[in-house]
């Protein structure tokens, strides 16, 4: 008799658990239907969003590269290399201008 009561209690608990899971799903769907973007994003960490965006970007990049010819890949890499050289040159010019400005200010301060 005790075993039968235990089994009945376990069955009721399992049914209750299924009912609670279904209720939770209903509430979650209701929340998602009414949630604003801000509310939805507040439930996810910034790191998780960044990781998701990075993964999606890599996936899209890989898909595009698969659709490209070898020539197109070479051209893309050449353009990237040229842009990198331009960026480095601009950074060197900026650094030189900053050093010159500091030098001039130092001279003006020293003579004052």
N, CA, C and O atoms as a GROMACS GRO file, in nm:
protein
  448
    1UNK      N    1   0.082  -0.119   0.000
    1UNK     CA    2   0.000   0.000   0.000
    1UNK      C    3   0.087   0.126   0.000
    1UNK      O    4   0.057   0.223  -0.070
    2UNK      N    5   0.194   0.125   0.079
    2UNK     CA    6   0.283   0.240   0.087
    2UNK      C    7   0.351   0.264  -0.046
    2UNK      O    8   0.363   0.378  -0.090
    3UNK      N    9   0.397   0.158  -0.111
    3UNK     CA   10   0.461   0.171  -0.242
    3UNK      C   11   0.365   0.232  -0.342
    3UNK      O   12   0.403   0.315  -0.425
    4UNK      N   13   0.240   0.190  -0.334
    4UNK     CA   14   0.140   0.242  -0.427
    4UNK      C   15   0.114   0.390  -0.400
    4UNK      O   16   0.098   0.468  -0.494
    5UNK      N   17   0.110   0.430  -0.274
    5UNK     CA   18   0.092   0.571  -0.240
    5UNK      C   19   0.211   0.654  -0.287
    5UNK      O   20   0.194   0.764  -0.340
    6UNK      N   21   0.333   0.601  -0.267
    6UNK     CA   22   0.453   0.670  -0.313
    6UNK      C   23   0.450   0.689  -0.463
    6UNK      O   24   0.484   0.796  -0.514
    7UNK      N   25   0.411   0.584  -0.535
    7UNK     CA   26   0.403   0.593  -0.681
    7UNK      C   27   0.300   0.698  -0.723
    7UNK      O   28   0.326   0.776  -0.815
    8UNK      N   29   0.186   0.700  -0.656
    8UNK     CA   30   0.082   0.798  -0.688
    8UNK      C   31   0.132   0.939  -0.662
    8UNK      O   32   0.108   1.031  -0.741
    9UNK      N   33   0.202   0.957  -0.550
    9UNK     CA   34   0.258   1.089  -0.518
    9UNK      C   35   0.362   1.132  -0.622
    9UNK      O   36   0.365   1.248  -0.664
   10UNK      N   37   0.446   1.037  -0.664
   10UNK     CA   38   0.546   1.069  -0.766
   10UNK      C   39   0.479   1.105  -0.898
   10UNK      O   40   0.522   1.199  -0.965
   11UNK      N   41   0.374   1.033  -0.934
   11UNK     CA   42   0.301   1.064  -1.057
   11UNK      C   43   0.241   1.203  -1.050
   11UNK      O   44   0.246   1.279  -1.147
   12UNK      N   45   0.182   1.237  -0.934
   12UNK     CA   46   0.125   1.370  -0.917
   12UNK      C   47   0.231   1.478  -0.925
   12UNK      O   48   0.210   1.584  -0.983
   13UNK      N   49   0.348   1.450  -0.865
   13UNK     CA   50   0.458   1.546  -0.870
   13UNK      C   51   0.507   1.563  -1.013
   13UNK      O   52   0.532   1.675  -1.056
   14UNK      N   53   0.520   1.453  -1.087
   14UNK     CA   54   0.563   1.461  -1.227
   14UNK      C   55   0.461   1.538  -1.310
   14UNK      O   56   0.498   1.621  -1.393
   15UNK      N   57   0.332   1.509  -1.288
   15UNK     CA   58   0.228   1.582  -1.360
   15UNK      C   59   0.232   1.730  -1.325
   15UNK      O   60   0.216   1.816  -1.411
   16UNK      N   61   0.252   1.757  -1.197
   16UNK     CA   62   0.260   1.895  -1.153
   16UNK      C   63   0.381   1.963  -1.216
   16UNK      O   64   0.373   2.078  -1.259
   17UNK      N   65   0.491   1.891  -1.222
   17UNK     CA   66   0.611   1.946  -1.284
   17UNK      C   67   0.586   1.977  -1.431
   17UNK      O   68   0.629   2.081  -1.481
   18UNK      N   69   0.518   1.888  -1.501
   18UNK     CA   70   0.487   1.912  -1.642
   18UNK      C   71   0.394   2.032  -1.654
   18UNK      O   72   0.412   2.116  -1.742
   19UNK      N   73   0.296   2.039  -1.565
   19UNK     CA   74   0.204   2.153  -1.567
   19UNK      C   75   0.279   2.282  -1.539
   19UNK      O   76   0.254   2.384  -1.603
   20UNK      N   77   0.370   2.279  -1.443
   20UNK     CA   78   0.449   2.399  -1.410
   20UNK      C   79   0.541   2.438  -1.526
   20UNK      O   80   0.559   2.556  -1.556
   21UNK      N   81   0.599   2.338  -1.591
   21UNK     CA   82   0.683   2.368  -1.707
   21UNK      C   83   0.601   2.432  -1.818
   21UNK      O   84   0.645   2.529  -1.880
   22UNK      N   85   0.482   2.378  -1.842
   22UNK     CA   86   0.395   2.435  -1.945
   22UNK      C   87   0.352   2.577  -1.909
   22UNK      O   88   0.347   2.665  -1.995
   23UNK      N   89   0.322   2.598  -1.780
   23UNK     CA   90   0.284   2.732  -1.735
   23UNK      C   91   0.401   2.829  -1.752
   23UNK      O   92   0.381   2.944  -1.793
   24UNK      N   93   0.520   2.783  -1.721
   24UNK     CA   94   0.639   2.868  -1.738
   24UNK      C   95   0.659   2.904  -1.884
   24UNK      O   96   0.696   3.017  -1.916
   25UNK      N   97   0.636   2.809  -1.972
   25UNK     CA   98   0.650   2.834  -2.116
   25UNK      C   99   0.547   2.937  -2.162
   25UNK      O  100   0.578   3.027  -2.241
   26UNK      N  101   0.424   2.924  -2.112
   26UNK     CA  102   0.320   3.020  -2.148
   26UNK      C  103   0.360   3.160  -2.103
   26UNK      O  104   0.347   3.256  -2.179
   27UNK      N  105   0.407   3.172  -1.979
   27UNK     CA  106   0.449   3.303  -1.928
   27UNK      C  107   0.569   3.358  -2.005
   27UNK      O  108   0.576   3.477  -2.033
   28UNK      N  109   0.662   3.271  -2.038
   28UNK     CA  110   0.779   3.315  -2.115
   28UNK      C  111   0.736   3.366  -2.252
   28UNK      O  112   0.785   3.469  -2.298
   29UNK      N  113   0.647   3.295  -2.318
   29UNK     CA  114   0.597   3.340  -2.449
   29UNK      C  115   0.524   3.473  -2.437
   29UNK      O  116   0.536   3.559  -2.524
   30UNK      N  117   0.448   3.489  -2.329
   30UNK     CA  118   0.377   3.615  -2.308
   30UNK      C  119   0.477   3.729  -2.287
   30UNK      O  120   0.460   3.838  -2.342
   31UNK      N  121   0.580   3.702  -2.208
   31UNK     CA  122   0.684   3.802  -2.186
   31UNK      C  123   0.750   3.842  -2.317
   31UNK      O  124   0.769   3.960  -2.346
   32UNK      N  125   0.786   3.740  -2.396
   32UNK     CA  126   0.853   3.769  -2.524
   32UNK      C  127   0.762   3.847  -2.619
   32UNK      O  128   0.809   3.930  -2.696
   33UNK      N  129   0.633   3.818  -2.612
   33UNK     CA  130   0.539   3.890  -2.698
   33UNK      C  131   0.524   4.036  -2.660
   33UNK      O  132   0.493   4.120  -2.744
   34UNK      N  133   0.546   4.066  -2.533
   34UNK     CA  134   0.527   4.203  -2.484
   34UNK      C  135   0.657   4.277  -2.458
   34UNK      O  136   0.656   4.398  -2.436
   35UNK      N  137   0.768   4.207  -2.460
   35UNK     CA  138   0.896   4.266  -2.425
   35UNK      C  139   0.941   4.367  -2.529
   35UNK      O  140   0.926   4.346  -2.650
   36UNK      N  141   0.997   4.475  -2.481
   36UNK     CA  142   1.061   4.570  -2.570
   36UNK      C  143   1.204   4.522  -2.594
   36UNK      O  144   1.253   4.432  -2.525
   37UNK      N  145   1.268   4.582  -2.689
   37UNK     CA  146   1.407   4.543  -2.717
   37UNK      C  147   1.494   4.566  -2.594
   37UNK      O  148   1.579   4.484  -2.562
   38UNK      N  149   1.472   4.676  -2.526
   38UNK     CA  150   1.551   4.706  -2.407
   38UNK      C  151   1.534   4.602  -2.298
   38UNK      O  152   1.631   4.559  -2.236
   39UNK      N  153   1.410   4.560  -2.276
   39UNK     CA  154   1.383   4.458  -2.176
   39UNK      C  155   1.448   4.326  -2.215
   39UNK      O  156   1.508   4.258  -2.131
   40UNK      N  157   1.437   4.291  -2.341
   40UNK     CA  158   1.496   4.166  -2.387
   40UNK      C  159   1.647   4.169  -2.373
   40UNK      O  160   1.708   4.072  -2.328
   41UNK      N  161   1.709   4.280  -2.411
   41UNK     CA  162   1.854   4.291  -2.402
   41UNK      C  163   1.902   4.296  -2.258
   41UNK      O  164   2.014   4.256  -2.229
   42UNK      N  165   1.817   4.347  -2.167
   42UNK     CA  166   1.858   4.354  -2.028
   42UNK      C  167   1.872   4.215  -1.965
   42UNK      O  168   1.934   4.201  -1.860
   43UNK      N  169   1.817   4.114  -2.029
   43UNK     CA  170   1.824   3.978  -1.977
   43UNK      C  171   1.949   3.905  -2.024
   43UNK      O  172   1.975   3.792  -1.981
   44UNK      N  173   2.026   3.968  -2.112
   44UNK     CA  174   2.144   3.904  -2.170
   44UNK      C  175   2.266   3.990  -2.137
   44UNK      O  176   2.260   4.113  -2.147
   45UNK      N  177   2.373   3.928  -2.100
   45UNK     CA  178   2.494   4.004  -2.066
   45UNK      C  179   2.557   4.062  -2.193
   45UNK      O  180   2.538   4.010  -2.303
   46UNK      N  181   2.630   4.170  -2.175
   46UNK     CA  182   2.697   4.234  -2.288
   46UNK      C  183   2.797   4.138  -2.352
   46UNK      O  184   2.809   4.134  -2.474
   47UNK      N  185   2.868   4.063  -2.270
   47UNK     CA  186   2.965   3.966  -2.324
   47UNK      C  187   2.897   3.862  -2.411
   47UNK      O  188   2.951   3.823  -2.514
   48UNK      N  189   2.779   3.817  -2.370
   48UNK     CA  190   2.706   3.718  -2.450
   48UNK      C  191   2.664   3.778  -2.584
   48UNK      O  192   2.670   3.711  -2.687
   49UNK      N  193   2.621   3.903  -2.582
   49UNK     CA  194   2.581   3.969  -2.707
   49UNK      C  195   2.701   3.989  -2.800
   49UNK      O  196   2.691   3.968  -2.921
   50UNK      N  197   2.813   4.028  -2.743
   50UNK     CA  198   2.934   4.047  -2.823
   50UNK      C  199   2.977   3.914  -2.884
   50UNK      O  200   3.011   3.908  -3.002
   51UNK      N  201   2.976   3.808  -2.803
   51UNK     CA  202   3.015   3.676  -2.852
   51UNK      C  203   2.923   3.631  -2.964
   51UNK      O  204   2.968   3.577  -3.065
   52UNK      N  205   2.793   3.653  -2.946
   52UNK     CA  206   2.696   3.616  -3.047
   52UNK      C  207   2.721   3.693  -3.177
   52UNK      O  208   2.718   3.635  -3.286
   53UNK      N  209   2.745   3.823  -3.165
   53UNK     CA  210   2.772   3.904  -3.284
   53UNK      C  211   2.901   3.860  -3.352
   53UNK      O  212   2.907   3.854  -3.475
   54UNK      N  213   3.004   3.831  -3.274
   54UNK     CA  214   3.130   3.785  -3.332
   54UNK      C  215   3.113   3.653  -3.406
   54UNK      O  216   3.162   3.635  -3.517
   55UNK      N  217   3.042   3.562  -3.343
   55UNK     CA  218   3.019   3.432  -3.407
   55UNK      C  219   2.943   3.448  -3.538
   55UNK      O  220   2.975   3.383  -3.637
   56UNK      N  221   2.842   3.533  -3.538
   56UNK     CA  222   2.762   3.555  -3.658
   56UNK      C  223   2.848   3.621  -3.767
   56UNK      O  224   2.838   3.585  -3.884
   57UNK      N  225   2.932   3.717  -3.729
   57UNK     CA  226   3.018   3.784  -3.825
   57UNK      C  227   3.118   3.686  -3.888
   57UNK      O  228   3.140   3.689  -4.009
   58UNK      N  229   3.177   3.601  -3.806
   58UNK     CA  230   3.271   3.500  -3.858
   58UNK      C  231   3.199   3.405  -3.952
   58UNK      O  232   3.251   3.370  -4.058
   59UNK      N  233   3.081   3.363  -3.913
   59UNK     CA  234   3.002   3.272  -3.997
   59UNK      C  235   2.970   3.334  -4.132
   59UNK      O  236   2.983   3.269  -4.235
   60UNK      N  237   2.930   3.460  -4.132
   60UNK     CA  238   2.899   3.529  -4.257
   60UNK      C  239   3.024   3.548  -4.342
   60UNK      O  240   3.020   3.532  -4.464
   61UNK      N  241   3.135   3.582  -4.276
   61UNK     CA  242   3.261   3.599  -4.348
   61UNK      C  243   3.305   3.470  -4.415
   61UNK      O  244   3.348   3.470  -4.530
   62UNK      N  245   3.295   3.360  -4.343
   62UNK     CA  246   3.333   3.230  -4.399
   62UNK      C  247   3.244   3.193  -4.517
   62UNK      O  248   3.291   3.139  -4.617
   63UNK      N  249   3.117   3.222  -4.504
   63UNK     CA  250   3.024   3.191  -4.614
   63UNK      C  251   3.056   3.274  -4.738
   63UNK      O  252   3.053   3.222  -4.850
   64UNK      N  253   3.086   3.402  -4.718
   64UNK     CA  254   3.118   3.487  -4.833
   64UNK      C  255   3.248   3.443  -4.900
   64UNK      O  256   3.258   3.442  -5.022
   65UNK      N  257   3.348   3.407  -4.819
   65UNK     CA  258   3.477   3.365  -4.874
   65UNK      C  259   3.460   3.236  -4.955
   65UNK      O  260   3.526   3.218  -5.057
   66UNK      N  261   3.374   3.147  -4.910
   66UNK     CA  262   3.350   3.023  -4.984
   66UNK      C  263   3.291   3.051  -5.121
   66UNK      O  264   3.314   2.976  -5.216
   67UNK      N  265   3.216   3.159  -5.133
   67UNK     CA  266   3.152   3.193  -5.260
   67UNK      C  267   3.244   3.273  -5.352
   67UNK      O  268   3.211   3.296  -5.468
   68UNK      N  269   3.361   3.314  -5.301
   68UNK     CA  270   3.454   3.396  -5.379
   68UNK      C  271   3.553   3.309  -5.455
   68UNK      O  272   3.585   3.197  -5.415
   69UNK      N  273   3.602   3.364  -5.566
   69UNK     CA  274   3.708   3.298  -5.640
   69UNK      C  275   3.842   3.329  -5.572
   69UNK      O  276   3.849   3.417  -5.487
   70UNK      N  277   3.947   3.256  -5.611
   70UNK     CA  278   4.080   3.282  -5.555
   70UNK      C  279   4.126   3.424  -5.587
   70UNK      O  280   4.188   3.490  -5.504
   71UNK      N  281   4.095   3.471  -5.707
   71UNK     CA  282   4.132   3.607  -5.746
   71UNK      C  283   4.065   3.710  -5.657
   71UNK      O  284   4.127   3.807  -5.615
   72UNK      N  285   3.937   3.689  -5.629
   72UNK     CA  286   3.864   3.782  -5.544
   72UNK      C  287   3.921   3.784  -5.402
   72UNK      O  288   3.929   3.890  -5.340
   73UNK      N  289   3.959   3.669  -5.352
   73UNK     CA  290   4.020   3.662  -5.219
   73UNK      C  291   4.152   3.738  -5.219
   73UNK      O  292   4.180   3.814  -5.127
   74UNK      N  293   4.234   3.717  -5.322
   74UNK     CA  294   4.361   3.788  -5.332
   74UNK      C  295   4.340   3.939  -5.337
   74UNK      O  296   4.412   4.014  -5.271
   75UNK      N  297   4.243   3.983  -5.416
   75UNK     CA  298   4.213   4.126  -5.427
   75UNK      C  299   4.169   4.183  -5.293
   75UNK      O  300   4.211   4.292  -5.253
   76UNK      N  301   4.085   4.109  -5.225
   76UNK     CA  302   4.038   4.154  -5.093
   76UNK      C  303   4.154   4.171  -4.997
   76UNK      O  304   4.163   4.272  -4.926
   77UNK      N  305   4.242   4.072  -4.994
   77UNK     CA  306   4.357   4.080  -4.903
   77UNK      C  307   4.451   4.193  -4.940
   77UNK      O  308   4.510   4.255  -4.851
   78UNK      N  309   4.466   4.222  -5.069
   78UNK     CA  310   4.549   4.336  -5.113
   78UNK      C  311   4.489   4.468  -5.066
   78UNK      O  312   4.561   4.555  -5.020
   79UNK      N  313   4.358   4.482  -5.079
   79UNK     CA  314   4.291   4.604  -5.036
   79UNK      C  315   4.308   4.623  -4.885
   79UNK      O  316   4.333   4.734  -4.838
   80UNK      N  317   4.295   4.516  -4.811
   80UNK     CA  318   4.311   4.522  -4.665
   80UNK      C  319   4.454   4.563  -4.630
   80UNK      O  320   4.474   4.645  -4.541
   81UNK      N  321   4.552   4.507  -4.699
   81UNK     CA  322   4.692   4.541  -4.673
   81UNK      C  323   4.718   4.689  -4.704
   81UNK      O  324   4.787   4.756  -4.627
   82UNK      N  325   4.663   4.739  -4.815
   82UNK     CA  326   4.679   4.880  -4.849
   82UNK      C  327   4.616   4.970  -4.744
   82UNK      O  328   4.675   5.071  -4.705
   83UNK      N  329   4.497   4.934  -4.698
   83UNK     CA  330   4.431   5.015  -4.595
   83UNK      C  331   4.511   5.014  -4.466
   83UNK      O  332   4.520   5.116  -4.396
   84UNK      N  333   4.570   4.900  -4.433
   84UNK     CA  334   4.650   4.891  -4.312
   84UNK      C  335   4.774   4.980  -4.323
   84UNK      O  336   4.812   5.046  -4.226
   85UNK      N  337   4.837   4.981  -4.441
   85UNK     CA  338   4.953   5.068  -4.462
   85UNK      C  339   4.913   5.215  -4.450
   85UNK      O  340   4.985   5.294  -4.390
   86UNK      N  341   4.799   5.251  -4.507
   86UNK     CA  342   4.752   5.389  -4.498
   86UNK      C  343   4.724   5.428  -4.354
   86UNK      O  344   4.755   5.540  -4.312
   87UNK      N  345   4.666   5.336  -4.278
   87UNK     CA  346   4.636   5.363  -4.138
   87UNK      C  347   4.764   5.382  -4.058
   87UNK      O  348   4.773   5.471  -3.974
   88UNK      N  349   4.862   5.297  -4.084
   88UNK     CA  350   4.990   5.309  -4.014
   88UNK      C  351   5.059   5.440  -4.049
   88UNK      O  352   5.118   5.504  -3.962
   89UNK      N  353   5.054   5.480  -4.176
   89UNK     CA  354   5.115   5.605  -4.218
   89UNK      C  355   5.045   5.724  -4.151
   89UNK      O  356   5.111   5.817  -4.106
   90UNK      N  357   4.914   5.719  -4.145
   90UNK     CA  358   4.839   5.827  -4.080
   90UNK      C  359   4.871   5.833  -3.931
   90UNK      O  360   4.882   5.942  -3.875
   91UNK      N  361   4.887   5.718  -3.868
   91UNK     CA  362   4.921   5.715  -3.726
   91UNK      C  363   5.059   5.774  -3.703
   91UNK      O  364   5.081   5.845  -3.605
   92UNK      N  365   5.154   5.744  -3.793
   92UNK     CA  366   5.289   5.801  -3.781
   92UNK      C  367   5.286   5.953  -3.798
   92UNK      O  368   5.355   6.025  -3.726
   93UNK      N  369   5.206   6.001  -3.892
   93UNK     CA  370   5.193   6.146  -3.913
   93UNK      C  371   5.132   6.213  -3.791
   93UNK      O  372   5.176   6.321  -3.750
   94UNK      N  373   5.032   6.150  -3.734
   94UNK     CA  374   4.968   6.205  -3.614
   94UNK      C  375   5.066   6.209  -3.498
   94UNK      O  376   5.071   6.308  -3.424
   95UNK      N  377   5.143   6.102  -3.481
   95UNK     CA  378   5.243   6.097  -3.374
   95UNK      C  379   5.349   6.206  -3.394
   95UNK      O  380   5.388   6.272  -3.298
   96UNK      N  381   5.394   6.224  -3.517
   96UNK     CA  382   5.494   6.327  -3.546
   96UNK      C  383   5.438   6.466  -3.517
   96UNK      O  384   5.507   6.550  -3.460
   97UNK      N  385   5.313   6.491  -3.556
   97UNK     CA  386   5.251   6.621  -3.531
   97UNK      C  387   5.235   6.645  -3.381
   97UNK      O  388   5.256   6.756  -3.333
   98UNK      N  389   5.199   6.542  -3.307
   98UNK     CA  390   5.184   6.555  -3.162
   98UNK      C  391   5.317   6.584  -3.096
   98UNK      O  392   5.324   6.666  -3.005
   99UNK      N  393   5.424   6.517  -3.141
   99UNK     CA  394   5.556   6.541  -3.084
   99UNK      C  395   5.603   6.683  -3.114
   99UNK      O  396   5.664   6.748  -3.030
  100UNK      N  397   5.575   6.729  -3.235
  100UNK     CA  398   5.613   6.865  -3.272
  100UNK      C  399   5.537   6.966  -3.186
  100UNK      O  400   5.596   7.065  -3.141
  101UNK      N  401   5.410   6.944  -3.162
  101UNK     CA  402   5.331   7.035  -3.081
  101UNK      C  403   5.384   7.038  -2.937
  101UNK      O  404   5.394   7.144  -2.877
  102UNK      N  405   5.417   6.922  -2.884
  102UNK     CA  406   5.472   6.915  -2.749
  102UNK      C  407   5.606   6.988  -2.743
  102UNK      O  408   5.633   7.059  -2.646
  103UNK      N  409   5.688   6.972  -2.844
  103UNK     CA  410   5.818   7.037  -2.851
  103UNK      C  411   5.802   7.189  -2.852
  103UNK      O  412   5.873   7.260  -2.781
  104UNK      N  413   5.708   7.238  -2.934
  104UNK     CA  414   5.686   7.383  -2.943
  104UNK      C  415   5.632   7.438  -2.812
  104UNK      O  416   5.674   7.546  -2.769
  105UNK      N  417   5.543   7.368  -2.749
  105UNK     CA  418   5.488   7.413  -2.621
  105UNK      C  419   5.598   7.414  -2.515
  105UNK      O  420   5.604   7.504  -2.431
  106UNK      N  421   5.683   7.312  -2.519
  106UNK     CA  422   5.793   7.306  -2.423
  106UNK      C  423   5.888   7.423  -2.442
  106UNK      O  424   5.934   7.481  -2.343
  107UNK      N  425   5.918   7.461  -2.567
  107UNK     CA  426   6.006   7.575  -2.596
  107UNK      C  427   5.941   7.704  -2.547
  107UNK      O  428   6.008   7.789  -2.487
  108UNK      N  429   5.810   7.719  -2.571
  108UNK     CA  430   5.742   7.841  -2.529
  108UNK      C  431   5.738   7.850  -2.377
  108UNK      O  432   5.752   7.959  -2.321
  109UNK      N  433   5.720   7.740  -2.312
  109UNK     CA  434   5.717   7.739  -2.164
  109UNK      C  435   5.856   7.770  -2.109
  109UNK      O  436   5.869   7.840  -2.009
  110UNK      N  437   5.959   7.719  -2.173
  110UNK     CA  438   6.096   7.739  -2.127
  110UNK      C  439   6.139   7.884  -2.142
  110UNK      O  440   6.214   7.934  -2.059
  111UNK      N  441   6.093   7.952  -2.245
  111UNK     CA  442   6.133   8.091  -2.269
  111UNK      C  443   6.048   8.190  -2.189
  111UNK      O  444   6.084   8.307  -2.177
  112UNK      N  445   5.938   8.145  -2.134
  112UNK     CA  446   5.849   8.234  -2.058
  112UNK      C  447   5.892   8.257  -1.919
  112UNK      O  448   5.826   8.330  -1.845
   0.00000   0.00000   0.00000
